[in-house]
Amino acid sequence: MTATDQQVLFREPGATWWWAAAGPASGGAMLLIQVWAGYGIDLLVPFVFFVLVTGFLSIQVKAARIHTSVELTPEYLRQGAETIRIAEIVRIYPEASGSEVEKWQSARAIGELTGVPRGRTGIGLKLSNARTAQAWARKHRQLRAALESLVDES
């Protein structure tokens, strides 16, 4: 692996592990409800809430970190589990404006998801072999700027 392969120009993790803290919070809330309601302390219910909420949210965070993460280096753009080489990007379409839907907005989203993930904005890309696709990110303007600098350089 060369130094340019390790240089990350843009990165979004997809989700934060802080969401898993809702598990201990829910267990603590159930414990407080028991105390304030005068039922005494039964650790089974808070423990069940702690385990279930932490477990479900951890699965969701892990999935989001796999499927909605973005990484851009001088060599490739990775979105979710799909990676495309920067050399395949021929053009970056201008940002959509107004109420008119641009043609590139109906192109497939890069990654294994069926569309641009919620909370992200698409960036139109013309790829080699007359293909069109959408890159996406929460901080789409930063990703667009980084992509434009790489595509202009090639």
LINNORLIN-V935593 format. One line per field, one symbol per residue. phi: phi as a letter, one per 40 degrees, with the letter a starting at -180 (. if undefined). burial: 1 if it has 24 or more other ideal C-beta (glycine too) atoms within 12 Angstrom, else 0. Layout:
phi: ???
burial: ???
This chain:
phi: .ccccccccaabcgabcdcccccccccccccccccccgcgbbcccdcccdcccccccccccccccccbcbabbcbabbbgcbbbccccccabccccagcccccccccccchcccaccdgbbcbcbcbcgfcbabcaaccccccdcccccccccc
burial: 0000000011010110001101100110011000000000000011001100110011001001101111111111111101010101100110000000000110111110100110011111111000011111110100110111011000
